[in-house]
């Protein structure tokens, strides 16, 4: 496809003026519940009473207290294992939409919020230019922060395609991705809107597939999630291999199954294709939620809309070091905690299907990430103490069954996801999930601390250019 070039001066782009975040179009007002209130009074009192009861129980009878924790872990891990196993056994949704004729394609707006992404902005523009969609119906809004001089300089040095515009988010707080997205949503002209991150490389036909699905579906379909696939960095490392496996299980297996079951699910942070009207109806994104994607998916479901999935992927890069991975994962867990707190006090508990979906996804995920490490370490310590006197273990059979169920269901889901993504699962990576789960609890500890002390802090994930990376 020929590339249409044009130089755009940032000064000529819509700049906006300083405004409080809640005054931006699509931003939640203080009158609407959201993550700006971490816990309601009732939630804070309930958690305090639960903590007091737990402390008293441990002080009075530690044995019974550990039994309760053990049963809680058993239930959470069993629920997660059975959900993954059921998802792995669920065929992909049987949806095939005929491509739309060129003149029937709707207008589309791409929103790409960037902050400190000077190294990869040129790649992003190249990837947007590769999209197969009529330019007269395509609008791309790259949103930069007012104080991000380095990225602004990098954008100025690029010959931008004519459908790309640059917006500067007005100074204000919180300085988050969803706040920037709301600023762009106010200026979006498309009937459909999609979010892409700085490191994204979407399939060129993804917009056409989403447009065809929306056209062929009922009006209550409000969002389509494209699968996110992680590229191989070109060398073998533990974190990237586990990240790819995790994404494959989540986007190729779990989300398609939830869609087929007719349940809501937490959206990924990118490649969400929305109907603009539905997105505006629910108020856009919550600028105070650090996983605004998970939140807006359940808000759409609570408003009576449906979520679905499409097949054409978006390629992303994985964190390769603990310094990259830990802040990102802690932010995700903290955001899921925010989303749980908000929706637990909203209409979702009174909507059975949405309540089940919230438990199967966010509640189970948050609970397991906090419980897995401490309980597993306690189990290892107890087994060691049990083994030392006589050289024999006396581990309850049901615990072994649960452990094997949990690992095997996760391995099956991961392997099936890798196959669906066109890759080959590796046995060593499947066994590595056990260590990865322990790391999740380290991130969960950080997330819990920030949830209490700094709930709206956005830990930035730094991205590097793609040079040397290969796909799965």
N, C-alpha and C positions, 0 to 999 in steps of 0.2 A: 504494500500500500504506500502510495506516495505520501511523504511527510510535508505538511504545510507549515512553513516556518514564519515566525513573526517576532520582532523584538518588542518587549513590553517593558516600559519603565514603571517601577513600583510606584512612583509618585502619581502616575496616571490611573492607578487602580483604586477601587473603592477602599478608602482607608478607615472609615468609621471614626467616631469620636469617643472619648472616655465615657463609659456608662457602667453602672453596676451590672453584675452578671445577670441578676434576676430581671433586668429590663430588656435584655436581648431577646429577640424573637425565639420562641421555643424553649427558653430557659425556665426552669421551675420557679414559680414565685414562692415567697415565704408562706403563702396561704396553702400551698400544696405540699403534702408530705414528701419528704425526700431525705437524702443522706446528709443535708445540712444539720439535721437533728439525728445524732448518732443513735440514741436510745430514747424512747418515750419514758415518761415518769413511771408508768406501770412496768415497762420492761426493766428499767433500772432497779426498781424495788424487787421485782421477781428474781432477778439475777443475784442481788444482794442476799435475799433470803435463802436462795438455793446454795450460795457460797457458804453462808453461815451454817446451814444444815449439814453440808458436806464436811466442813471443818469440825463440827461437833461430832459427827459420826466417826470420822477418822480418829479423833481424840478418845472417844469412848470405846470403840470396837474396831480397830484397824482391819481385822480379818474380814468382818462383814463389809466394810467399806471397799476393800479390794475386790471382794466378790461382786459387789454392785458394779464397779468399774469394769471388771472382767466381762460381766453379762452385757453391759452397754457396748463395749468394744465388739463382743461376739455379734450382737444384733446389727451394729453399723457395718461391720465387715461382711456379714452374711448378706445384708441388703445390697451392698455394693457388688459383691461377687455374683449374686443371682441376676442383678440388673445387667451387668456386663455379659453374662452368659446368655441371657435372653436376647440382648441386643445382637450378639454375634450370630445367633440362630435366626434372626429376623432378616428376610430378604430385603434388598433395597426397594424403596417405594416405586411402584409401577406407574410412573408418570412419563409420558412422552408427548411433548407439545410440538406441533408443526411449526417450523420457522415462520416468522412473520415476513410478509412482503416488505420491500424497502419503504414503500410509502405508508405502511401501517405501523412502523416503529415509532414508539412514543419518544418524547424528549427526555433526556437523561442528564442528571447532574452528578459529577464525581466530586466528592469532598476529600481532600487530602491534607489533614492537619499535620504540620511539621514544627518541631522545636529542636534546635541544635542538631540539624541533619544535613549540614553542608556537604559531608562526604558522599551522601547517597542521593541527593536531590536530582543530579543529572540522570542517574539511572531511573529514578521514578518517572521523570519526564519522558525518557525513552520508552518506558513500559506503557505509559498512558498513550503515547503516540502510536503504539503498536495495536491498540484496541480497534477491532473491526466494527465501527459504528459510524453512521452518517454524521459528518462534521457539522451539518447545519442543525442537527438535533442533539448535539453533545456540548456540554458545558463542564469544564473542570475548574474547580476552585481550590487553589493551594493556599492554605491559611497559615500565616506566620505570626509569631509573637512580636510585639513592638520592640522589645529589647534584644531580639535575636539578630544582631547585626551581621554575624558571620554567615548565617543561612541566607539572609537578605542579599548579601554580597554575592553568594554563590548563585542565587536565582538571577540576579542582574547579569551574570556572565553567560547565561544560557539563552539560546535562541528558542523561544517558546513557541509551540504550535498555536495557531490562531484561536483554538477553542479553550486555551488555558488562560485563566485570570489569576491574579495574586491578590489576596486580601490580607490586611493586617488586623489582627484581633486587637481591640482597644485595650489599653492598660486596665487592669482590674484583678480582682481575686474571685474565686480561686483560679490559678493559672493551670488549667487542665485541658486535656484533649476534648472532653465533651463541651466545655465552654467555647472552644474554638469552632467546634462543629455547629453549635447553635448560631454562632455569628455567621457562618457560611449558609446555614439553612435559611436564614432570613433573606438571603440573596439568591437562593437556588431557584432556577426557572424550570427545572425538569419535573415531569410527572412522576419519574422514578429517581431515587437518590441512592448512591452507593458510597460507602466509606472505604478508602484504601490508606494503608500506612506507608511510611517512607520506604520501607524495604520490600514492598509488595511487587510481585510480577504476575498480574492476573492473566489467565488464558485470554487470548485475543477475542474469542467468541463468547466470553462470559456474559457481557451485557445483552447480546442477542438472545441467549438462552433464557436469562431472567425475564426479559421483556415478553418472550413467547409464553413462558409459564404464567406470568401475571395475566396475560390476555386470555389464556385458556382456563383460568381458575375462577372460582367464585369471588365476589367482591370482598369477602372477609379475609382473604389471604393478604397479609400486610407486609410480610418480610420473607425473603429467601436468603438462606445462608449458603455461600459457596464453600466447598471444602478447602481448608488451609493445609498445604503440604510443605514439609520442611526439607530444604535442600541439604545434601551431603556436603559438609565443608571441605571434602577432599582429603581428610585425614581422620583417623579413628580416635575419637574421644568419648568418654563416658557420657557427659552431659548432652552433647548433640545427638548421640544415638538414642538415649532415653527420651529426649524431647521429640524426636521424629516418631518414635514408637507411641508415645503418649498422644501426639496429634493424630496419628493414624487411627488409633482406637477411638478417639473422641469424635473426629470429623467424618471418618469413613464408616464408623460402626454405630456409635451411640446416638449421634444426632439424627442420622437417617432412620434409626429404629424409633426414636421418640416421635419423629415426624409421622412415621407410618402408624404409630399407636395413637396419633391424634393428641399428643401432649405438647405442652410448651417446653422450651429449653432455653438455657442461657446462650445468647448469641456470642460468637467470637468477636474479637475487637476490630475486625476488618472484614471486607467482602460481604457486608450485610447489604442486601438490596431492598430498599423500602419503597412503598407507595408514599409519596410526599404527603398526601392528604392525611393518611393514617398517622404518620409520624408527627405531623403538626397537631393533630387532634389530641395526642397524648402528651403534648408539650415538649417534643424534642427530647434531648438528652438531659439528664440530671448532672449539672456541672460539678456537684460536690461528691459524686460517686466515682471512685477510681476504677471501677469496672462498669462503666456506663452501658456497655453492650449487654451484660447480663441483666441489668436493671430494665432497660427499655424492652427487652424481649418479654419479660413477665408483665410489664405495664401494658404492652399491646395485647397480651393474652387476657389480662384482667379486664380490658375494655371490650373483649369479645372478638378479637381478631385471631387469625391463625398464623402459624409460622411453618415454613417448609424449607426444603433443601434443593440445591441444584447440583449438577455433576461436574461442570468445568471448574478447575481448581484455581487457587492463587498460591504461588510459590513464595515462601518466606525463608529467612535465615534463622538459625538457632543460636542461642547464647553458647559460647564455647568455654567460658570460665565461670567459676563460682561467683566472681565479682559482678558478672553480668546477670547470672541466673537468679541469685538469691533476692536482690531487690525487686526484680520483676515478679517472681513467684510470690513474694510476701505481699506485694501490691495486689496481685490477683486474689489471694486468700482474704486480704483485708476488704477488698471490694465485694467479694462474695458475702462476707459477714455483714457489710453495710446493706447489701441487697436483701439478705435474709431479714435483717432487723426492720427494714422499711416495709417489706411485703408481708411480714408476719403480723404487722399491726394494720394492714390495709385490707382490701376486699378478697385477696387470694385465699385465706383460710376458709372463707364462706363459699368458695368455688371448688368443689371436690376434685375435678380433673386438674385444675391448676395447683391445688394444694398438694396432690400426689406428685405432680411434676417438680414442684419446689423441693419436696423431700428427697425424691430420687436423684436430683441433680445437686443443687447447692447445699442443702442440709447434710446430705450424706458425704459430700466432698469435704465440706468444712470440718465435720466431726471426725472423719477418718484422718485428715491431715494433722489434726491436733492429737488424736489418740494413738495413732499407729506407732510413732517413735517411743513415747513413754511406756506404752503397754508392752511393746516388743522387747525393749531394754529390760523392763521388770521381769518379763518371762525368761529372758536369757539368764538374768541374775538368779532367779528362782531355780531354773534348771541346773545351773552350776552348783548352787548350794545343795540341791537334791542329789547331784551326781557324786560329789566329793566323798561323802562318808563310805559308800559301798560300791561306787563305780557303776551305778545303774540309774537310769532315768525312770521317773514315774509320771510322765506327761499325760494328762487326760486325753483319751482317744478323740473326743469331740474337738478338742483344740487342734489336734493334728489334721483332722478332717477339714475343719474350717480353714486352716492355713493352706492346705492343698487346694481347696475349692477357690479361695481367694486368689492364689497365684495362678492356678490353671485357667480360671475364667478371664483374668487379666491378660494372660499370655495368649489365649485363644482370640480374644478381642483385638489385641495388638497385632497378632500375626494375620488375622483376617483383614484388618485395616491396611496393613502394609501391602497385602496382595491386591486389595481393591485399588490401591494407589499405584499399582504397577511395579512394586518392588518385590524383593525376596526377604522374608523374615530371617533373622539370624539368631540361633539358639542362645548364643552368649548374651545378646542384648535382652532376650526374654528373661534369663536368669538375673540379669542386672537390675530388673525392676525392684527386687527386694531392697537393695541398697538405696535406690532412688526414693522409695517410700519413706525411708528413714530421713533422707534429706528434706522431704516435704514437711516433716515435723519441725525441723530447724527453721524453715521459712514460716511455718505457722506460728512459731513462738515470736518471731519478729513482727508478724502481722498482728497478733494479739496485742503486743506492746504498743504498736502504732495505732491500733484501733482505739485504744484508751487515751494515748498521749498526743497523737497527731493524726487524726482520722482522715484528713483531706490532703495529706502530703502525697505528691505524685512522684514516685521514684522513677526517673527517666531511664529507659533502656537505650544504650548506645548501639548503633548499627554500623557495620563496616561494608565497604563495597564488595561486590560479588566475585571479584577476580579469584580464580582458582577453585570456585565452588561448582559442584555438579549436582544434578537432580538424583532422586532416589533411583 
